[in-house]
């Protein structure tokens, strides 16, 4: 093959003597490279979006979910709890069933007689009642790498009170779901608290203990003055220095206080007097218009940033530093009347007040139970620490009464593309147990069930099939429905549409590649006509038809390979700078090119190896096929006809 490759390389090198062939070759390479570039970029972004959506979906739910069927709720095993004193005459959840000591709590000597139409129990060979929950759980325990966790979903009315300049009330009927602290995927969906969140949380805390707990969990880097400014305490005064300032005069001509700014600006206000503050041994003196004022109150302008560091041995005081007009102000003070400008949560703090990277909701405190809500609430002005209550209704002998549980916002999560994501509130299991009603809901997404987590989401369908087969073998399939994330009713249409769009574009991409590679046919036919003499000479010297055909087949292969390499390099560069390209498109359109609600803050820009492999193989195969007709034409060339023509 070395001979064929060397001849093919020689034929593909552009030459002035074969200008038409060279131009068509360059056009072919350019067109194929362009198609490869576009297809690789699109498929990589599409694969990234699909992967991101699936990651968000399984993070908020699970890759696999086992849901009790109507047969489960109609069974003796489930219904007998409502007639048993040992079960407190209350139907039990899956978690409670797992913890129960016996599968049949009914005592015919102590409990009421069962109704005639009561379902018959399904028994084991030894005569005991079949435990539908524990046996299903044992099925999951038989798989390595799986983690099963009970989930519950109920309804409630979320009511939040936003204490701002003007109090605002926010009310929404919500799905209340248990929060799985062991779900590592969920941790990546949690929004990092902002400075506004920290300020609101600190403002809503009550008592010194709450403040101390706050600063134990936050690393404050900088603070700033509020809109009303900040009266500097004497502990921050420098020993020496001078700076320009404004004196504020009241109606009686007396000095109220002195305003210090970073820069002194021209003023046109009779109540302001430009002057200078002089510090001597930490004592300030203000001089203006020939008058001197001793020990004036110094007000620092609003939105002035000061660096902060927690003081040693005191959680509520901070070492503050700032330079104003070149004069250093520093000292240790509490953060009263200042706002946090920059801060970060301390990972693994002693008693978190918000959900942290450990994905743990905080325990109940004086503000109530911490809850996790979607980022949709942030766009409506909700901040960490905002308080309210969850309202739910419980039946009584005379009426239905509203119950209220105090809560506060302890975190925000990204719901992704989930249509119901904005209405899901995650809470600790204990809180949901208090809200639990006595009504079972036989629904795929509501009520009670088992979430099954696995390390590799790509194995979901295979594991789902194995679980179904194991349930069939144990005779439990009629009591449990096994769902994968692709079966969720709210997610299936979106995922199916995304995959349909990707398959459609892949088909279109193949058609475009075929059209682009058709240039190779034209180029090789021209090349065969141009090289007839050389083909005849090679045949006369003993070159076989296979070798002659291989030369032009290799020409097509090399054209496709070179084009693929160029297109792949262009795709990698584009993906690396994808965000800048999107920002440019958004600027040209005057609005966002891709809505963050569906695609997130940034499009995925990771090269998809699957897409790259598909495009490279398709391009090379089509290029090889494009060389078949010219190769056959080259083989049919007869040396005698060439010599006769000469």
C-alpha positions in Angstrom: 0.0 0.0 0.0 3.0 2.3 0.3 3.1 2.7 -3.5 -0.6 3.6 -3.7 -0.4 6.1 -0.8 2.7 7.8 -2.3 1.0 8.3 -5.7 -2.2 9.4 -4.1 -0.3 12.1 -2.0 1.4 13.3 -5.2 -1.9 13.6 -7.0 -3.5 15.6 -4.2 -0.8 18.2 -4.0 -2.1 21.4 -5.8 -0.2 22.2 -9.0 -0.6 25.0 -11.6 -0.6 22.4 -14.4 -3.8 20.8 -13.0 -5.5 24.0 -11.8 -9.1 22.9 -12.3 -8.5 19.7 -10.3 -6.7 21.7 -7.5 -9.5 24.2 -7.2 -12.2 21.5 -7.0 -10.0 19.7 -4.4 -9.7 22.8 -2.2 -13.5 23.5 -2.6 -14.2 19.9 -1.6 -12.0 20.1 1.5 -13.5 23.5 2.5 -17.1 22.4 2.1 -16.6 19.1 3.9 -14.7 20.8 6.7 -17.5 23.3 7.1 -20.1 20.6 7.4 -18.0 18.6 9.8 -17.5 21.7 11.9 -21.2 22.5 12.1 -22.3 19.0 12.8 -19.7 18.3 15.5 -20.6 21.6 17.2 -24.3 21.1 17.1 -24.2 17.4 18.1 -21.8 18.2 21.0 -24.0 21.0 22.3 -27.2 18.9 21.9 -25.5 15.9 23.7 -24.4 18.3 26.4 -27.9 19.7 26.8 -29.4 16.3 27.0 -26.9 15.1 29.5 -27.4 18.3 31.6 -31.2 17.9 31.6 -31.0 14.2 32.5 -28.5 15.0 35.3 -30.9 17.7 36.7 -33.8 15.3 36.3 -32.2 12.5 38.2 -30.7 14.9 40.8 -34.2 16.1 41.7 -35.8 12.7 41.5 -33.8 9.6 40.8 -32.7 7.5 37.8 -35.2 4.7 38.8 -38.3 4.9 40.9 -40.4 2.1 42.3 -44.0 3.1 42.8 -46.7 1.1 44.6 -49.6 0.2 42.4 -53.3 0.2 43.1 -53.0 -3.5 43.9 -50.6 -2.6 46.7 -53.0 -0.1 48.2 -55.9 -2.5 47.8 -54.0 -5.4 49.4 -54.5 -6.9 52.9 -50.9 -6.0 53.7 -51.5 -2.3 53.3 -55.1 -2.0 54.5 -54.8 -4.1 57.7 -52.9 -1.3 59.5 -56.1 0.8 59.5 -57.8 -1.9 61.5 -55.0 -2.8 63.9 -54.3 -1.3 67.3 -50.6 -2.1 67.0 -50.5 0.2 64.0 -52.5 2.9 65.8 -55.3 2.3 63.3 -53.3 4.2 60.7 -52.0 3.2 57.2 -48.2 3.1 57.2 -45.7 4.5 54.7 -43.0 2.4 53.1 -40.5 3.6 55.6 -42.7 2.7 58.5 -43.4 -0.7 57.0 -39.7 -1.4 56.7 -39.2 -0.6 60.4 -42.2 -2.6 61.5 -41.5 -5.7 63.4 -44.2 -7.8 61.8 -45.9 -7.9 58.4 -49.3 -8.6 59.9 -50.1 -6.4 63.0 -53.7 -7.6 63.2 -54.7 -9.3 66.5 -58.1 -11.1 66.2 -58.4 -11.2 70.0 -57.9 -7.4 70.5 -58.9 -5.8 67.2 -62.3 -5.5 65.6 -63.6 -8.3 63.3 -62.6 -7.8 59.7 -65.4 -6.9 57.3 -66.7 -9.7 55.0 -65.4 -8.0 51.9 -61.9 -7.3 53.3 -59.1 -8.5 50.9 -57.5 -11.8 51.7 -53.8 -11.8 52.5 -51.2 -13.1 50.2 -49.2 -15.7 52.1 -45.8 -17.2 52.0 -45.3 -21.0 51.8 -45.0 -21.1 55.7 -48.4 -19.4 56.0 -47.2 -16.0 57.1 -48.4 -12.8 55.3 -46.2 -11.8 52.5 -44.3 -8.6 53.3 -44.6 -6.6 50.0 -42.3 -3.8 51.1 -39.4 -5.8 52.8 -39.3 -8.3 49.9 -39.2 -5.5 47.4 -36.4 -3.8 49.4 -34.5 -7.1 49.5 -34.6 -7.2 45.7 -32.9 -3.9 45.5 -30.4 -5.0 48.2 -29.3 -7.8 45.8 -27.9 -5.3 43.3 -24.4 -3.9 43.9 -23.9 -0.2 43.4 -27.6 0.7 44.0 -28.9 3.0 46.8 -32.5 2.9 47.7 -34.3 5.7 49.6 -37.9 6.2 50.5 -39.6 9.4 49.1 -42.9 11.1 50.0 -44.7 13.9 48.2 -47.7 15.7 49.5 -49.5 19.1 49.0 -49.3 22.2 51.0 -49.7 26.0 50.8 -46.4 27.8 51.0 -46.7 31.3 52.5 -43.6 33.6 52.7 -43.3 37.1 54.2 -40.6 39.2 52.7 -39.6 41.9 55.2 -38.2 44.6 53.0 -38.8 48.4 53.0 -42.4 47.4 52.1 -43.4 44.0 53.4 -44.5 41.6 50.6 -46.4 38.3 50.9 -45.9 35.4 48.6 -48.3 32.5 48.5 -48.2 29.4 46.3 -49.7 25.9 46.4 -46.7 23.6 46.3 -45.7 19.9 46.1 -43.9 19.1 49.4 -41.2 16.5 48.9 -38.7 14.8 51.2 -35.1 16.0 50.8 -32.5 13.2 50.3 -29.4 14.4 52.0 -27.4 11.4 50.5 -28.1 12.5 46.9 -24.7 13.8 45.8 -26.1 15.0 42.5 -28.5 17.3 44.3 -25.5 19.2 45.8 -24.5 20.5 42.4 -28.0 22.0 41.9 -27.8 24.2 45.0 -27.2 27.9 44.4 -24.4 29.5 46.4 -25.7 32.2 48.8 -25.1 35.8 47.8 -24.2 38.8 49.9 -27.9 39.8 49.9 -28.8 36.4 51.2 -26.4 36.6 54.0 -27.5 40.1 55.0 -31.2 39.0 55.0 -30.3 35.8 57.0 -28.4 37.9 59.6 -31.2 40.4 59.9 -33.8 37.7 60.5 -31.8 35.9 63.2 -32.9 36.4 66.8 -30.7 36.6 69.8 -26.9 36.6 70.3 -26.7 32.8 69.9 -28.2 33.0 66.4 -25.7 35.7 65.4 -22.8 33.7 66.8 -24.0 30.6 64.9 -24.2 32.7 61.7 -20.6 33.9 61.9 -19.4 30.5 62.7 -20.7 29.4 59.3 -19.7 32.4 57.2 -16.3 33.7 56.2 -16.8 37.5 55.7 -14.3 39.1 53.4 -15.7 42.6 53.0 -18.5 44.8 54.3 -20.1 48.1 53.0 -21.9 51.0 54.3 -25.7 51.2 53.9 -27.7 53.7 51.9 -27.9 56.0 55.0 -24.1 56.0 55.5 -22.1 54.8 58.5 -21.0 56.8 61.5 -17.4 55.8 62.1 -16.7 54.6 65.7 -13.6 56.0 67.4 -11.9 52.6 67.3 -11.4 53.1 63.6 -9.9 56.6 63.7 -6.3 56.9 62.5 -3.7 58.5 64.8 -2.7 61.1 62.3 -3.9 62.3 58.9 -6.0 64.8 57.1 -8.7 64.5 54.5 -11.3 66.7 52.8 -14.9 66.4 53.9 -18.4 68.0 54.0 -19.8 69.6 57.1 -23.6 69.3 57.4 -25.2 72.4 58.9 -28.6 72.4 60.6 -31.2 75.3 60.5 -29.5 77.0 63.5 -26.1 77.0 61.8 -24.8 74.3 64.1 -22.6 71.5 62.8 -24.6 68.2 62.8 -21.9 65.9 61.5 -19.2 65.6 58.9 -19.5 63.5 55.7 -16.4 61.7 54.5 -16.2 60.7 50.9 -13.6 59.0 48.7 -13.3 62.1 46.6 -14.6 65.6 47.3 -17.0 66.9 44.6 -18.2 70.4 43.8 -21.3 71.3 45.9 -24.1 73.7 45.5 -26.0 73.3 48.8 -26.2 75.9 51.6 -26.4 73.1 54.2 -23.1 71.6 53.2 -19.8 73.2 54.1 -16.5 72.0 52.4 -13.6 71.7 54.8 -10.9 69.4 56.1 -10.7 66.8 58.9 -7.4 66.7 60.8 -6.6 63.8 63.1 -4.2 64.2 66.0 -3.6 61.3 68.4 -6.9 59.8 67.1 -8.9 63.0 67.8 -10.7 64.6 64.8 -11.0 68.3 64.2 -13.0 69.8 61.3 -12.0 73.1 59.9 -14.1 75.0 57.3 -14.8 78.6 56.4 -12.4 79.8 59.2 -14.3 77.9 61.9 -13.0 74.9 63.8 -15.2 72.1 65.3 -13.8 69.6 67.7 -14.8 65.9 68.0 -17.3 66.0 65.1 -19.3 62.8 64.3 -17.9 61.4 61.1 -20.3 59.8 58.6 -18.9 57.6 55.9 -20.7 57.8 52.6 -23.0 55.0 51.4 -21.9 52.0 49.5 -18.3 52.3 50.7 -16.5 49.0 50.8 -14.3 47.9 53.8 -12.3 44.8 54.0 -13.2 42.6 57.0 -11.6 39.7 58.9 -13.0 37.9 62.0 -11.3 39.0 65.2 -9.4 36.4 67.1 -11.5 34.9 69.9 -14.6 36.9 69.1 -17.1 35.6 66.5 -19.2 38.7 66.4 -16.4 41.3 66.0 -14.3 41.9 62.9 -11.0 43.6 62.0 -12.0 46.4 59.6 -9.7 48.2 57.2 -10.3 50.8 54.5 -8.4 53.7 52.9 -10.2 57.0 52.4 -8.3 59.7 50.4 -5.1 57.8 51.2 -5.7 57.7 55.0 -6.0 54.2 56.6 -8.9 53.6 58.9 -8.7 50.3 60.8 -9.9 48.7 64.0 -12.0 46.0 65.6 -15.8 46.6 65.6 -19.1 44.6 65.4 -20.9 44.7 62.1 -23.8 46.8 63.4 -25.2 49.2 60.8 -23.0 47.6 58.1 -23.9 45.2 55.3 -22.0 42.2 54.1 -20.5 42.9 50.7 -18.5 39.7 50.2 -18.7 36.4 52.1 -18.5 32.7 51.6 -20.1 29.8 53.4 -17.7 27.7 55.5 -17.9 24.1 54.4 -18.7 21.8 57.3 -19.7 24.6 59.7 -20.8 23.4 63.2 -24.5 24.2 62.9 -25.5 25.3 59.4 -28.4 27.7 59.0 -28.8 27.0 55.3 -28.2 24.0 53.0 -24.5 23.5 52.5 -22.3 21.4 50.2 -23.0 18.4 52.3 -26.5 18.7 50.9 -28.0 18.8 54.4 -30.9 20.9 55.4 -30.4 22.6 58.7 -32.2 21.4 61.8 -35.1 23.2 63.3 -34.2 26.5 65.0 -36.0 29.6 66.3 -36.8 30.6 62.7 -38.6 27.3 62.1 -37.8 24.4 59.7 -35.4 25.1 56.9 -36.8 24.4 53.4 -35.3 24.2 49.9 -37.2 26.1 47.1 -36.5 26.7 43.4 -34.5 29.6 41.9 -37.9 30.8 40.6 -38.5 32.3 44.0 -35.3 34.3 43.8 -36.6 36.2 40.7 -39.6 37.2 42.9 -37.3 38.7 45.5 -37.1 35.8 48.0 -33.8 35.6 50.0 -32.3 33.2 52.4 -33.8 33.6 55.8 -37.2 34.8 54.7 -39.8 33.3 57.0 -43.3 32.0 56.6 -45.3 28.8 57.1 -46.5 25.7 55.3 -50.3 25.3 55.6 -52.0 22.0 55.3 -55.4 20.7 56.3 -56.3 17.8 58.6 -59.8 16.3 59.1 -61.4 16.5 62.5 -64.7 15.0 63.7 -66.5 18.3 63.1 -64.6 20.1 60.4 -61.3 20.4 58.4 -58.8 22.5 60.1 -55.8 24.4 58.8 -52.5 23.6 60.4 -49.4 25.8 60.0 -45.7 24.8 60.4 -43.2 27.7 60.7 -40.5 27.5 58.1 -37.7 29.7 56.6 -35.9 29.6 53.2 -32.6 27.7 53.7 -31.6 27.3 50.1 -32.4 27.5 46.4 -32.1 24.8 43.8 -32.0 24.9 40.0 -35.2 23.0 38.7 -33.8 22.7 35.2 -36.4 22.1 32.5 -38.8 20.4 35.0 -42.3 21.9 34.3 -43.3 21.3 37.9 -39.9 22.2 39.4 -40.9 25.7 40.4 -43.6 24.2 42.6 -41.6 21.6 44.4 -40.5 22.4 48.0 -38.0 20.0 49.6 -38.2 19.5 53.3 -36.7 17.3 56.0 -38.6 13.9 56.3 -39.7 14.8 59.9 -41.5 17.9 58.6 -43.3 16.0 55.9 -44.3 13.3 58.4 -46.1 16.0 60.4 -48.0 17.1 57.3 -48.8 13.6 56.1 -52.5 12.9 55.7 -54.1 9.5 56.0 -55.0 9.4 52.3 -52.8 7.3 50.0 -52.2 8.5 46.4 -51.7 5.8 43.8 -49.8 8.0 41.4 -46.5 7.7 39.6 -45.1 11.0 40.8 -47.1 11.6 44.1 -47.6 9.9 47.3 -45.0 7.4 48.6 -42.4 5.3 46.8 -38.8 4.2 46.5 -36.1 6.2 44.7 -33.3 4.1 43.3 -30.0 5.8 42.7 -27.1 4.4 40.7 -23.6 5.7 39.8 -23.9 5.5 36.0 -27.1 7.0 34.6 -26.3 5.3 31.3 -27.1 1.9 32.9 -30.6 3.0 33.9 -32.6 1.0 31.4 -30.6 -2.2 31.9 -30.9 -2.0 35.7 -34.6 -1.2 35.4 -35.1 -4.4 33.3 -33.2 -6.5 35.9 -35.3 -5.1 38.7 -38.5 -5.9 36.9 -37.3 -9.5 36.3 -36.3 -9.9 39.9 -39.8 -8.6 41.0 -41.4 -11.1 38.6 -39.5 -14.0 40.1 -40.7 -13.0 43.6 -44.3 -12.5 42.5 -44.2 -8.8 43.3 -44.6 -7.2 39.9 -48.3 -6.5 40.3 -47.6 -4.5 43.5 -44.8 -2.4 42.1 -44.3 -0.3 39.0 -40.6 0.3 38.0 -40.0 3.6 36.2 -36.9 5.1 34.7 -36.4 8.8 34.4 -37.5 8.6 30.7 -40.9 7.3 31.9 -41.7 10.3 34.1 -44.8 11.9 32.6 -43.5 15.4 32.9 -40.1 14.6 31.4 -40.9 12.1 28.7 -42.3 14.6 26.0 -39.3 16.9 26.4 -36.7 14.1 26.2 -38.5 12.4 23.3 -38.6 15.7 21.4 -35.0 16.5 22.1 -33.9 13.0 20.8 -36.2 13.3 17.8 -34.7 16.7 16.9 -31.2 15.3 17.3 -32.0 12.2 15.1 -33.6 14.5 12.5 -30.5 16.8 12.4 -28.2 13.7 12.3 -30.1 12.5 9.2 -29.9 15.9 7.6 -26.2 16.1 8.5 -25.6 12.8 6.7 -27.4 14.0 3.6 -25.4 17.2 3.6 -22.2 15.2 4.0 -23.2 13.1 1.0 -23.8 16.3 -1.0 -20.5 17.8 0.2 -18.6 14.6 -0.7 -20.1 14.5 -4.2 -17.5 17.2 -5.0 -14.9 14.4 -4.4 -16.5 12.4 -7.3 -16.1 15.4 -9.7 -12.6 16.1 -8.5 -11.5 12.4 -8.9 -13.1 12.1 -12.4 -11.2 15.2 -13.5 -8.1 13.7 -11.9 -8.5 10.4 -13.8 -8.9 12.2 -17.1 -5.8 14.3 -16.3 -3.7 11.3 -15.3 -4.7 8.9 -18.1 -1.2 8.8 -19.5 0.3 8.0 -16.1 -2.4 5.4 -15.5 -1.5 3.8 -18.9 2.3 3.8 -18.0 1.6 2.2 -14.6 -0.5 -0.5 -16.3 2.2 -1.1 -18.9 4.7 -1.5 -16.1 2.6 -4.2 -14.4 0.4 -2.3 -12.0 -2.7 -4.3 -11.3 -6.3 -3.0 -11.6 -6.6 -3.3 -7.8 -3.6 -1.0 -7.3 -4.9 1.6 -9.8 -8.3 1.6 -8.2 -6.7 1.8 -4.7 -4.8 5.0 -5.7 -8.0 6.9 -6.4 -9.9 5.3 -3.5 -7.1 6.6 -1.2 -7.4 10.0 -2.8 -11.1 10.1 -1.7 -10.2 8.8 1.7 -7.4 11.3 2.3 -9.7 14.2 1.1 -12.3 13.1 3.7 -9.7 12.6 6.4 -8.0 16.0 5.9 -11.4 17.7 5.8 -12.5 16.0 9.0 -9.3 17.0 10.8 -9.7 20.6 9.8 -13.4 20.6 10.7 -12.7 19.0 14.1 -10.1 21.6 14.9 -12.5 24.4 14.0 -15.2 22.7 16.1 -12.9 22.4 19.2 -12.0 26.1 18.8 -15.6 27.1 18.5 -16.7 25.1 21.5 -13.9 26.6 23.6 -15.2 30.1 22.7 -18.8 29.2 22.6 -20.0 31.5 25.3 -18.3 34.5 23.7 -20.0 33.6 20.4 -23.4 33.3 22.2 -22.9 36.7 23.8 -22.2 38.2 20.4 -25.3 36.6 18.9 -27.4 37.9 21.9 -25.9 41.4 21.3 -26.8 41.3 17.6 -30.3 40.1 18.3 -31.0 42.4 21.2 -32.1 39.6 23.5 -30.8 36.3 24.8 -30.0 33.8 22.1 -30.8 30.9 24.4 -33.2 31.2 27.3 -31.6 30.4 30.6 -34.8 28.7 31.8 -34.2 25.9 29.4 -30.4 25.9 28.7 -29.0 27.3 32.0 -26.6 30.2 32.4 -24.3 28.7 29.7 -24.6 26.2 26.9 -22.5 23.0 27.3 -19.2 23.4 25.4 -17.7 19.9 26.0 -16.7 18.0 22.8 -18.9 14.9 22.5 -16.7 12.0 21.6 -19.7 10.0 20.4 -20.6 12.8 18.0 -17.0 13.2 16.9 -16.6 9.5 16.2 -19.9 9.4 14.2 -19.0 12.4 12.1 -15.5 11.2 11.4 -16.6 7.7 10.4 -19.5 9.0 8.3 -17.2 11.4 6.5 -14.5 8.9 5.8 -16.9 6.2 4.7 -18.8 8.5 2.4 -15.5 9.8 1.0 -14.3 6.3 0.3 -17.6 5.5 -1.4 -17.3 8.7 -3.5 -14.0 7.3 -4.9 -15.6 4.1 -6.2 -16.9 5.5 -9.5 -13.6 7.3 -10.4 -11.6 4.2 -9.4 -13.7 2.1 -11.7 -13.2 4.6 -14.5 -9.4 4.5 -13.9 -9.3 0.7 -14.1 -11.2 0.8 -17.4 -8.5 2.9 -19.0 -6.6 0.9 -21.7 -2.9 1.7 -22.4 -3.4 1.0 -26.2 -6.1 3.6 -26.4 -3.9 6.2 -24.7 -0.9 5.5 -27.0 -3.2 5.6 -30.1 -4.5 9.0 -28.9 -1.0 10.3 -28.4 
